[in-house]
Amino acid sequence: MRVVVSIGGSVLAPELDPERVAAYADAVERLTAEECSVAAVVGGGGVAREYITTARELGGNEVELDELGIGTTRLNARLLIAALGDAAAPAPATGYDEAAAAFRRGEVPVMGGITPGQTTDAVAVALAESVDADLLVFATSADGVYDVDPNSHDDATRFESLSPAELVDVVLPMSRNAGSSAPVDLLAAKLIDRAGVRSVVLDGTDPEAVVDAVLRGEHTGTNVIPEGSTEPAAWARGR
C-alpha cells in the first residue's frame, strides 16, 4: 500500500517538541513495518508564520516570504528525517522525481515546500499523484472538513465523506477569507479532484490517528472519495 502523509507544521512541531517529532517517526516506522510504502510532506506551522510576519514588516515581497516559508518547512522536514534515521532519505526531497526515486529504493522520502505560491497541502497531492498513492492523509489541527468554519459557527457540521468536487465547493468560500480556516487549501482540493486520489482529513495531534486511518480506515475525520474508487485492500485485512 502506497501512502502519502501530509503533516501540518503545527501538528508535527508546534513548539519544537522532540517527543512529538519522535512520535510521528514511530508512526511512520509502524506503517512501514506493516508493508506500507510511506512518504511524508511537512508544513511550516507557527514558526514559518513568525518568520513571514517579521519579514513582511521588514518589507519583504511575497516571493521572498514564500521562500522563507519553504525554508522553514524543510527545516521541519529535517527534524522528521533525524528522528527516522536510516529509514528516511538523508535530506528533504526538493522535487517529485527525487522523492519518487527514494520511494522506489524503499526509503521514506520527506518533503517540505517546493515552489512559491504553493502550499505543502498541494505538494502532498502532487506527490501522491506522482507515486500513484493508494491513500493520502492530511494530518491537521482540525478534526475533518466542515460546511462552515467551526471556530466561528457553533452549528458547523462535519462531513463524514465528500467527493473531490464537493471538497472544492466547500473549500472555495473559506479560501476567500484572510487567515483561511480551510483544513485543506483550494489548490490542493482541485488537485485531488484532478488526480482522483482517495484522501482522509483528520486531527493529527495524536500520530496514532494516522496509523489507524492508514491500516484500518478508522478515524473521526472526513473521507474524500473519488467516484469509482474502492477501499484499500489493507483495510479489510486490518479490521
C-alpha positions in Angstrom: 0.0 0.0 0.0 1.4 3.4 -1.0 0.7 6.2 1.3 1.5 9.9 1.4 1.1 11.7 4.8 0.8 15.5 4.8 1.8 16.6 8.4 1.0 20.2 9.3 3.8 22.0 10.9 1.7 23.0 13.8 0.9 19.3 14.3 4.5 18.0 13.9 6.4 20.6 15.8 4.0 23.1 17.5 6.8 24.1 20.0 9.8 22.2 18.5 8.9 19.3 20.8 11.3 16.4 20.2 8.8 13.9 21.7 6.1 14.9 19.2 8.5 14.5 16.2 9.7 11.2 17.6 6.1 10.0 17.9 5.5 10.8 14.3 8.7 9.0 13.3 7.4 6.0 15.3 4.1 6.1 13.5 5.8 6.1 10.1 8.0 3.2 11.1 5.0 1.3 12.3 3.4 1.7 8.9 6.5 0.6 7.0 6.7 -2.4 9.3 3.2 -3.3 8.0 4.5 -3.2 4.4 3.3 0.3 3.6 5.4 2.5 1.4 5.3 5.9 3.1 6.2 9.4 2.0 5.8 12.5 4.2 5.3 16.1 3.4 5.8 18.5 6.3 4.4 22.0 6.7 5.9 25.1 8.3 3.4 25.8 11.1 3.7 28.6 13.6 7.5 29.0 13.2 7.0 29.7 9.5 4.3 32.3 10.2 6.6 34.1 12.7 9.3 34.4 10.1 6.9 35.5 7.4 5.3 38.1 9.7 8.7 39.5 10.6 10.0 39.6 7.0 6.8 41.3 5.9 7.3 44.0 8.4 10.8 44.4 7.1 9.5 45.0 3.6 9.9 41.5 2.1 7.9 40.8 -1.1 5.6 37.9 -1.4 8.1 35.6 -3.2 10.6 36.3 -0.5 8.1 35.5 2.1 7.2 32.3 0.4 10.8 31.3 0.2 11.1 31.8 4.0 8.1 29.5 4.5 9.6 26.9 2.2 12.9 27.1 4.1 11.1 26.5 7.4 9.1 23.5 6.0 12.4 22.0 5.0 13.9 22.5 8.5 10.8 20.8 9.9 11.4 18.0 7.4 14.9 17.6 8.6 13.6 17.1 12.2 11.5 14.2 11.0 14.4 12.8 8.9 16.6 12.9 12.0 14.0 11.1 14.0 13.6 8.4 11.3 17.3 7.8 10.9 18.3 5.3 8.3 14.6 4.7 7.3 14.5 8.0 5.6 16.2 9.5 2.6 19.0 11.6 4.1 17.8 15.1 3.0 14.4 16.7 2.1 13.5 16.0 -1.5 13.3 19.2 -3.5 11.4 17.7 -6.4 8.9 15.0 -7.1 11.3 12.8 -9.2 13.8 12.8 -6.3 11.1 11.8 -3.8 9.7 9.1 -6.2 13.3 7.7 -6.6 13.6 7.4 -2.8 10.2 5.8 -2.7 11.4 3.1 -5.1 14.5 2.5 -3.1 12.4 1.6 -0.1 13.3 4.8 1.8 10.9 7.3 3.3 11.1 10.5 1.3 10.3 13.6 3.3 9.5 16.9 1.6 8.7 20.4 2.6 7.6 23.2 0.3 8.7 23.3 -3.4 7.5 26.4 -5.2 6.5 29.9 -4.1 2.7 30.3 -4.1 2.1 26.6 -3.5 1.4 25.2 0.0 2.6 21.8 1.3 -1.0 20.6 1.0 -0.7 20.9 -2.8 2.8 19.4 -2.7 1.4 16.4 -0.9 -1.3 15.9 -3.5 1.1 16.2 -6.4 3.5 13.7 -4.7 0.6 11.3 -4.2 -0.3 11.6 -7.9 3.3 11.1 -9.0 3.8 7.9 -7.0 0.3 6.6 -7.7 -0.5 6.5 -4.0 -3.4 4.4 -2.7 -4.1 6.9 0.1 -3.3 10.5 1.0 -3.7 11.5 4.7 -3.8 15.1 5.8 -2.8 15.2 9.5 -4.1 18.7 10.5 -5.1 20.6 13.6 -8.8 20.2 12.6 -10.9 17.0 13.0 -12.1 17.0 9.5 -13.9 19.1 6.9 -16.9 21.3 8.0 -19.5 23.0 6.0 -18.5 26.3 7.6 -15.7 27.5 9.9 -16.3 25.6 13.2 -14.3 28.3 15.1 -16.9 30.9 14.3 -20.1 28.9 13.8 -21.4 26.8 16.7 -23.7 24.9 14.3 -20.9 23.8 11.9 -21.4 20.3 10.6 -18.6 17.9 9.9 -18.7 15.8 6.8 -18.1 12.1 7.1 -17.4 11.9 3.4 -17.2 14.1 0.3 -16.4 13.7 -3.3 -13.3 15.7 -4.5 -15.6 18.1 -6.4 -17.7 18.6 -3.2 -14.5 19.3 -1.3 -13.6 22.1 -3.8 -17.1 23.6 -3.4 -16.7 23.6 0.4 -13.2 25.0 0.5 -13.8 27.7 -2.1 -15.7 30.2 0.1 -13.4 29.5 3.0 -10.3 30.3 0.9 -11.5 33.8 0.2 -11.2 34.8 3.8 -7.9 36.2 5.3 -6.4 33.6 7.6 -8.3 30.8 5.8 -9.8 28.2 8.1 -10.0 25.5 5.4 -8.3 22.3 6.6 -7.1 21.7 3.0 -6.3 24.7 0.7 -8.1 25.3 -2.5 -5.3 24.3 -4.9 -4.9 21.0 -3.1 -8.6 20.4 -3.3 -8.5 21.0 -7.0 -5.5 18.7 -7.4 -7.3 15.9 -5.5 -10.2 16.3 -7.9 -7.8 16.1 -10.9 -5.8 13.2 -9.6 -8.8 11.2 -8.1 -6.7 10.2 -5.1 -8.5 8.9 -2.1 -7.9 11.1 0.9 -8.5 11.5 4.6 -8.6 14.8 6.5 -8.2 14.2 10.3 -6.9 15.6 13.6 -3.2 14.6 13.6 -2.5 15.8 17.1 -2.1 12.2 18.1 0.1 10.3 15.5 -1.8 7.1 16.4 -4.8 8.5 14.5 -2.7 8.4 11.3 -1.8 4.7 11.9 -5.4 3.7 12.5 -6.6 5.6 9.4 -3.9 4.0 7.1 -4.1 0.5 8.4 -7.8 0.1 9.1 -9.6 3.1 7.6 -10.7 4.0 11.2 -10.8 7.7 12.1 -13.1 10.5 13.1 -12.3 12.9 10.3 -13.5 13.2 6.7 -13.1 10.8 3.8 -12.6 12.3 0.3 -13.7 9.6 -2.0 -13.3 9.9 -5.8 -16.0 8.4 -8.0 -15.5 4.7 -8.6 -12.7 4.3 -6.0 -12.6 1.3 -3.7 -11.3 1.0 -0.1 -7.6 -0.1 0.1 -7.5 -3.9 0.5 -5.4 -3.5 3.6 -8.4 -2.0 5.4 -10.4 -5.3 5.1 -7.4 -7.2 6.4 -6.8 -4.9 9.3 -10.3 -4.9 10.7 
